[in-house]
Amino acid sequence: MDKSEIMVAMEIEAPGRPLRRIERAVPAPGPNELLIAVSACGVCRTDLHVLDGEVKARYPVIPGHEIVGRVMALGEGVTGFAVGQRVGVPWLGHTCGTCPYCASGRENLCDAPAFTGATRDGGYATHTVADAHFCFALPDCFSDVEAAPLLCAGLIGWRALRLAGEGKVIGLYGFGAAAHILAQVAVWQGRTVHGFTKPDDAAGQAFARSLDCVWAGGSDEMPPEPLDAALIFAPVGDLVPQALKAVRKGGRVVCAGIHMSDIPAFPYADLWEERQILSVANLTREDGVSFFAVAEQAGIRSVTESFPLAQADEALARLRSGALQGAAVLLPEG
């Protein structure tokens, strides 16, 4: 088989196993699908949850759902895309289109969804196939590497920020890939942003302040003023009671991760006075359209560290240990 007909990928064979390098024939797109040559793929905490068996997935699977690439071929019935066009592929990879949630504009809650990098192969690869209905055209102002984290860290963060409401004072717990993007959006919107990191993480707090957070401290600290909303990106259930104490009456705590450790018991008094706890599930295509428009207007710049595809395990380990500032991005071979 000619090398041009072979794709290379890093695959999760089963939960808890190291990634393994595989080679296979470049797939052909099916009806309503795009064949995409991957140019960059962001590394997301959800990839760790897939690796650890903490979210539903089918194995073996190629992870990765922050994909930037160029269209190589169009499947039957595809409209609105052209060969050579740059596109982005997010976490939500397909919906049924007929369940009550899809019919009511809440496709993020679809009863029969498919998820990129979990229940269908993703972007830790040189090539991938994606449902054209769930691909986005990307603004030219972002490079491939800059655009990759926007496809989940940015999109899920944007949905979380919208659920936070119109509050002017917000706190971001877990200052990683999503928070560093959302801090820029919130500041551009005229909000006051407080950044929360692991206790004693001086470098992370300096990073938050460099993005115009007015205050940065440990997640065990109280901010200097009550928050209208707290957005939790760290998968740590213990942060929910802590954030409830930090929000004012009527404030919201938004849990933005797909997986979180158990939330411990807390006094009802901490929830009383119409405080709310909300969760974010996946995204809608409208979230993508609106977010990329805002990201371009706001001049968002994602902070990234790039790794060769073959070093995907190292990138995941760096993410797990909290050693990254911003987001890790994989670059495929060749």
TAVEN-V528551 format. One record per backbone hydrogen bond with DSSP energy under -0.5 kcal/mol. NH is the residue of the N-H (numbers start at 1). CO is the residue of the C=O. If there is no record, write none. Layout:
BEGIN
NH/CO
NH/CO
END
This chain:
BEGIN
5/2
6/3
7/24
9/22
10/124
11/9
11/20
12/61
13/11
16/51
17/14
20/11
22/9
24/7
26/5
32/76
33/30
34/130
35/73
36/34
36/128
37/70
38/36
38/126
39/68
40/68
41/330
42/66
43/328
44/42
47/44
48/44
48/45
49/45
50/46
51/47
52/48
53/50
54/49
55/49
58/118
60/12
61/12
63/10
63/61
67/89
68/40
69/87
70/37
71/85
72/35
73/35
75/33
78/75
84/71
85/82
87/69
88/136
89/67
90/134
91/151
93/91
93/114
94/114
103/99
104/100
105/102
106/101
109/106
110/107
113/110
114/94
116/91
117/120
118/115
118/120
119/115
120/115
122/62
123/64
124/63
125/123
126/8
128/36
130/34
132/32
133/32
134/131
135/132
136/88
138/86
142/139
147/143
148/144
149/145
150/147
151/147
151/148
152/149
153/149
154/149
155/150
156/152
157/152
157/153
158/154
159/155
160/156
161/157
162/158
163/159
164/160
165/162
167/164
170/168
170/192
171/229
172/194
173/171
173/231
174/172
174/196
176/174
180/176
181/177
181/178
182/178
183/179
184/180
185/181
186/182
187/183
188/184
189/185
190/187
191/186
192/168
193/191
194/170
195/215
196/172
197/217
201/198
202/200
205/201
206/202
207/203
208/204
209/205
210/206
211/207
211/208
212/209
213/208
214/193
215/193
217/195
219/197
221/218
227/246
228/169
229/169
230/252
231/171
232/230
232/254
233/173
233/231
234/173
236/234
237/235
239/236
240/237
241/237
242/238
243/239
244/240
245/241
246/242
246/243
247/243
248/227
250/273
251/248
252/228
253/276
254/230
254/252
255/253
255/278
256/232
256/254
261/235
264/262
270/267
271/267
271/268
272/268
275/271
276/251
278/253
280/255
282/280
288/284
289/285
290/286
291/287
292/288
293/289
294/290
295/291
296/292
297/293
298/294
299/295
299/296
300/295
304/302
305/327
307/329
309/331
311/308
312/309
315/311
316/312
317/313
318/314
319/315
320/316
321/317
322/318
322/319
323/318
324/318
326/324
327/303
328/43
329/305
330/41
331/307
END
